Amino acid sequence: MAGIAYADGEYVVILECDNVQEDGTCHPDETVVEVYSRKSLPLSAADIDRLSPVAESLCLDKSDFHLVPHNGKYLCTS
């Protein structure tokens, strides 16, 4: 299961849940939350603070964020 957990004009938060448990929650070891931004810069501490309520609504903590460096370039394949 995957879907948009949050979106505004600057950020989109995608929740990917590979294992939905009997109680309807996602198994934490098989869940990925990705944040996409219109900016080519990594998330700042202020960005993470801004998105913390979204993380909390997904039962995550700010400490669960793992920043993945990127160079702002996109790979297009056909």
C-alpha positions in Angstrom: 0.0 0.0 0.0 1.3 3.5 -0.8 -0.2 6.8 -0.8 0.2 10.5 -0.1 0.1 11.3 3.6 0.6 15.0 3.2 1.0 17.6 0.4 1.3 21.3 0.2 2.8 23.6 -2.4 6.3 22.7 -1.3 6.4 19.2 0.1 4.8 15.8 -0.5 5.1 13.0 2.1 4.6 9.5 0.7 3.8 6.6 3.0 4.7 3.1 1.6 3.5 0.2 3.8 4.5 -3.2 2.7 2.9 -5.1 5.6 -0.5 -4.0 7.0 -1.0 -5.7 10.3 -4.3 -7.2 11.5 -5.0 -4.0 13.5 -4.7 -1.9 10.3 -1.4 -0.3 11.2 1.8 -0.7 9.2 4.6 -2.9 10.4 7.3 -0.4 11.4 10.1 -2.6 9.9 8.4 -2.7 6.5 7.3 1.0 6.2 9.0 3.8 4.3 8.1 7.4 4.5 9.6 9.7 1.8 9.5 13.5 1.6 9.8 15.1 -1.7 10.5 18.8 -2.0 10.4 21.4 -4.8 13.8 22.7 -3.5 17.0 21.0 -4.6 18.5 21.4 -1.2 18.3 18.8 1.6 15.7 19.3 4.3 16.8 21.8 6.9 16.2 21.6 10.6 13.4 24.1 10.2 11.9 21.9 7.4 12.0 18.9 9.7 10.3 20.9 12.5 7.6 22.0 10.0 7.0 18.4 9.0 7.1 16.9 12.5 3.3 17.0 13.0 3.0 14.9 9.8 5.6 12.5 11.1 3.8 12.3 14.5 0.5 11.6 12.7 2.2 8.6 11.1 3.5 7.5 14.5 7.0 8.6 13.7 9.4 10.8 15.5 11.8 13.5 14.2 14.6 11.1 15.1 13.2 8.7 12.5 14.2 11.1 9.6 17.2 10.0 7.7 18.5 12.6 5.3 19.7 11.2 2.0 22.1 13.5 0.2 21.4 14.2 -3.4 22.8 16.5 -6.0 19.6 18.0 -7.3 19.9 16.2 -10.6 17.3 13.8 -11.9 17.7 10.6 -13.9 15.3 10.2 -16.7 14.9 6.8 -18.3 12.7 5.6 -21.1 
